[in-house]
Amino acid sequence: MSIKRFASNARMSQMVIHGNVAYLAGQVAADTSASLTGQTQQILAKIDGLLAEAGCDKRQVLSATIWLADHNDFAAMNEVWDAWVPEGHAPARACVESALAFPPYRVEIAVIAGL
């Protein structure tokens, strides 16, 4: 099977497609001054764009991993997440508290989607 890499640099690719599966790198907000809600909305918009580039959409998300810098943001993040996930298409999901690579990041999300 072929492997296609998107938005790659020496360290990573934003998305890799292998067979009928798209693997997205962890996505973070471009505007780190935004609230947790704003950062989550930015990330989900980036994910929507990458999925569209792969030829699918959020209905095909199989799995999601979410990292929160502060577990107290869980409810606020879930409000945005729940509004984004199409009814009947909830993926398998893990959500953990973790120190993120850059302190202004409050949330990071990676997904795997079927094509």
N, C-alpha and C positions, 0 to 999 in steps of 0.2 A: 504494500500500500504506500501511496505517496504521502509525504509530509509537507505541508505548506505553512510557512511562518509569516506573520504579519507584524509590521512596525517593530522590526528587530534592531537590536544594537549588539555590541560585543557581550553584554551581560544577559540579555533576556529578549523575549518576544512578547508582545501584548496579547497575541493569540496564536495558537498552533492548531492546525486541523490535521487530524490523522484519521483516515478512513471516513466514517460518518460521525465523528465526534469533534467538537470544538472545545479546546481548553483555553480559558482566559486567565491571564495573569491577575494577581490581586490588583484591583483598581482603587485609586485614591482620588480625593477631590483636588481639582486644580486651584480652587480658591479656599485656602485653609483658614481664612478669616470667617468663613461661614459657620453657622451653628451646626450642631450634629445633624439636624434635619436637613439643612442646606447641603452639607457634605454628602449625606446619604442620597439625596436627590441627584446631585452631580454625578455620583458614582453610578447610579442606576441608569442615568442617561448615557454615560459612556458605555456601559454594558449593552444597552439597547443598540448603540451605534456599531459596536463590534459584532454583535449577533447579526445585525442586518448585513454587515459586510460578509459574514459567513453564509448568508442565505437562510437564516432562521430567525426566530424571535424568542421572547421570554417564555412562550408556551412550551418550548423545547428544552428548557433548563432542567437538567437531571439532578444536579447537585450544586449546593452553594456553601461556601465557607465564609464566615463573617468574623472579623476581628474587631473588637471594641477596645479603645484605650481605657475606658472606664465602664465597668458593668452597670453603673447607674444610668447610662444612656440606653440601656436595653429597650425600655418601653418606647422612647422617642424614636429609636431606629426602627422598631417593629411597626410603628404607625405608618412610616413611609414605606417600609417593605411590604406590609399587608396591602396597602393601596396599589402597589406596583405588580404584585403577583396576580395573574389572572385566576379567577375562580375555577377550581377544579384542576389547576396546574401547579400546585405547590411542589417544589423540588425537595429532595432529601436535603437537610440543612444542619450545619453545626455553627454555633456562635460561641466565641470564647473571649475572655478579657486577656489582652496582651499589650505589652509595650510595643508601640509601632515605631518604624524606622526614623520618623521625623516627628518630634513632639506636637506640632500643630495638627497632624492627622488625628482625627478622632475615630475614624472607621475605615476599614479596608474590606473589600468584598471580591472573592474569586468565584467563578462559576464554570461548570462543565455543561455543555449542551449537545444534544443529538441533532443531527442534520437531516 
